[in-house]
Amino acid sequence: MTSHLQIDDRDPTLGAAFSRDNVLRFQTPCRTKALWQLVNSVVPYVLLWIAMVYALEVSYWLVVPLAILAAGFLARIFI
């Protein structure tokens, strides 16, 4: 049984066309998607920093899980 997404070995141009069509969709930037990615990365990061400042007044051990989450968001912002 063959899937409709499989590339036929007998036609070498079919694979190139399939890849080119997939890549063409992502060549034009979308500013709204990019802005949304920035917002849903930077805002939680800043909120976690604020939460860490307040949690530090209560207990150091409350800061540790928040710092781990903030590190994940920092990696997301960096990428």
Secondary structure, DSSP 8 states (H G I E B T S, - for coil): ---TTS--TT-HHHHHHHHHHHHHTTSS--HHHHHHHHHHHHHHHHHHHHHHHHHHHH-HHHHHHHHHHHHHHHHHHH-
